[in-house]
Amino acid sequence: MDFSLTEEQKAVQETVRAFSREKIMPHARDWDVQGSFPRELIREMGELGFLGVPIPEAYGGSGMDYVAEAIVFEEVGYADSSVRTTLSVQMSLVELTILAWGTEEQKQYFLPKLCSGEWIGCFGLTEPEAGSDASNQQTVARKEGDEWVLNGQKVWISNGEWADVAIVFAQTEPGSRHRGMVAFLIETDRPGFEARTMHGKLGLRASNTGELFFTDMRVKDSERLCEIGEGFKVAMSALDNGRMGVASGCVGIAQHALDASVAYAQERETFDKPIANYQLVQALLADMHVETEAARMLVYKAAWVKNQGDKSTIPVSVAKYYSSEVAKRAADMAIQIHGGYGYSNEYAPERLWRDGRVASLYEGTSQIQQLIIGRHLTGVSAFE
Ligand code: COS
């Protein structure tokens, strides 16, 4: 067993870390307050190759492995989870899904635009009545000749209003649950499609989250991403990638919470001594360190499984479940160590805490991950 990173992975870590600490982190607080970050940043990251890490070079990607991808998410997530979320959706949920399920024509047309950051993508699965219960799709696709007519609504769609291209899931046979689901890959600049930004989020305020509306939207049959009835498998296989992005980003949140806490503990004095002298503070720091290291190892293990080309659902669920819980705990401990200052946006912990909170909700709640893992252990499905 070799725990060291390859030269290529180390180079990625160095480059993305330098970029994120210089170009993202100093602005994270202002972007959080403003509720957005500059879209040009996506283009810039595309030019540096951060947007297509595991995509083959033939399609405009960087042709690297899943550990390198995890490192990119960790480093960007350390700086700003809003930017990381935008990146994760683009790379894990959209690009990798097109790579796995798209036709050669779809891959050649969409992937270079997404890898370069010229286009932004979104993943339209969640609906008001289809969150954890993802196969309960109310968006309907009705066939008319060689076209489909789409009607329905999506919610909580990251990149929603920014997206040039959307993967959209729909039901072709209402009542048939996952057996009738299909996925389309559609350009959004079209009649019948509308996106509206959602406001009032606890965290990830700088990332765009939208609602999508489909009103008699006409979609060509050639815009299908899979066969009829395969839509749910597309969604689940996409989440095997998406959850890796969330897990890696959470390692970044936890590491940032720890680094900020160590620095603060060394500098802040109470009773004439830096608070780092107090055993109760050291205990918090030790817990943060141990849990962050453990989360990182689970992420790397899941990435390694992916690199072998093996099915990664379980290791990814394990990593996502643990890392998202660790991010919440680490950010909470960081607030505790920072005391009153931890409650102010003058320091990072309160934003880490708000941004980290969503990680155990989106792309499958912690409870969904527990039930996926529980089903694997017992052979009994809680969903039947
Ligand atoms: N990759 C490929 N195919 C998969 C898969 C995966 N990871 N997981 C399941 N499938 C396939 C199964 O093989 C099965 O195919 P067949 O009908 O051919 O046998 C089909 O999909 C149905 O699978 P399953 O029986 O596991 O479906 P369930 O309804 O039991 O799934 C869970 C339940 C909870 C696992 C699923 O609904 C889920 O993950 N929900 C959370 C969704 C979520 O994360 N939402 C947030 C989205 S934010 S973008």
Residues whose N, C-alpha, C, O or C-beta is under 5 A from the ligand:
A	BS01	COS	L125 G131 S132 A134 F232 K233 M236 S237 D240 T313 Y362 E363 G364 I368 F383
